[in-house]
Amino acid sequence: MTTGMRKLPNDAPLAAELKAVLTAGETERLRGLLASDPGLASCVVEDRKGCGRTLLHLFADWPGHNPNAAAIVPVLAAAGAELDAPAVAMWHRETPLHWAASNDDVALIDALLDAGADIERDGSSIDGGPPLSCAVGYGQWAAARRLVARGARTLLWHEAALGMMAELARRFEADPAPDADALCASFWQACHGGQLAAAQYLLERGAELNWRSPWSSETPLDIAEAAAHSDVAAWLRESGAIRAKQA
């Protein structure tokens, strides 16, 4: 974003109107607002703390799944909205595509990518990385699989969470093989994603059965139970796994 970007207070009537139009997916009404106010598409709606969201962020914001994504995104892009603009003055640098991934909003993912959004843009609140990290980190599996199908590059922990067995095998056939920290984190993610075969594969290669994640202090059993992956949780218990509160 440029230093001269236009700011619109969050409580301004125009901001309220824009939010209503975007939430309803009212394409023609949006066209009218943009036509009557050149530059509006690139403005930032700012709250009292100085945190700002572009109009595309407003459209992608939680809980997502607003209607007419395939029409709304091109209208905003044609009017000057920056597809890969980060959120302003927040603790992360997430773009609208990161937010679509975090909301499991496959239709919006497709609309943003079709319009030219960068599938590898850094900024995720999970690890500072691309939108795929948001999808996997927040357990948004439809979004994660769509991003992979659209060409997103995967890391070991992404592959474990999605049960990408061929990719996992290639990682362990390479020299050097994944280190202990990466192995344990990926095992945890396989349990998070309900990927029994991947979890078994990683445990056989030295993952710690009761490793506690530094981001949540949960064990693999904790996350498998929380995510309602009963087959993975049952296997973990049979293997001697414990919950964090039992440690």
ABEGO torsion letter per residue (X at the ends): XBAABBBBBAABAAAAAAAAAAAAGBAAAAAAAAAABBGAAABBBBBAAGBBBBAAAAAABOAEGBBGAAAAAAAAAAAGBBAABBBBGBABABBAAAAAAAAGBAAAAAAAAAAGBBAABBGBAAAGBBAAAAAAAAGBAAAAAAAAAAGBBBBAAAAAAAGBAAAAAAAAABOBBBBAAAAAAAAAAAAAAGBAAAAAAAAAAGBBAABBBAAAGBBAAAAAAAAGBAAAAAAAAAAGBBBAAAX
